Every structure is written in C-alpha cells, then in structure tokens.
C-alpha cells in the first residue's frame, strides 16, 4: 500500500476491504448487508504491543468451496514474509498468522443452513516509525 493512512482504524479497514468483498467493523454491519462480506474486530491497540483479533467471512451458499478459497487468499496475504506493513501516520500496522493456534475455523449457523462462516484469528501489531 503506497499511501500513508491517517490512523489505525483506516489501516484495518484498508486491509480487510482489500479482498474484493465488503468489509465492516463487526459493530457496524449495515442492516440488510448482502453476503458475502467480512467482519473484523477493530482495535486501537498501543504501539509496540501485539494483540490477537478475530475476523469472519460470511457467505450464503450450499458449499464451503468459495468461502474456503477466500480464507486461503487472506491467509496467503497475511503470511507472506515479504508483504509490506501498512503505513499509518507515525508508524505501521503489521498482521501475522497466529502461533500455536489455527488461523481459520468453520462455524455453524444453527438458524440458517445456507450461511457459511469462517472465523479467522490474526495477530496485529502497531509499530512506531521511530
């Protein structure tokens, strides 16, 4: 990402919104939002501290194929050692795959058998530029 984003919130939205489907802070999903979409746990963590967050992919389908492919694409984007950190004012945001726990987990939706959800666990860190 070439431009510098103003803050941690914009960096998170830019990352999750970069996968060709809508992305929403989990507390701001619009009523009637059409699937597929991503929800993410937005945080404003301190610089130089690592935090674990969750994000979810939401699809309406009879199959897990497409949603699983999207989860794989997100894991690949996070896991690339050469992937640049996202520049924000006074620092960077860096995401990592979790250590010692699974990245993705399929979730059942008991009220709707057509809803497919994959919850992803991601480590996020804000690094100062100094």
Secondary structure, DSSP 8 states (H G I E B T S, - for coil): --S-BSSHHHHHHHHHTTSSSEEEETT---TT--SSEEEE------BT-EEEEEEEEEEE-S-SHHHHHHHHHHHHHHH-TT---EEETTEEEEEEE-SSS-SEEEE--TT-TTEEEEEEEEEEEEEE--
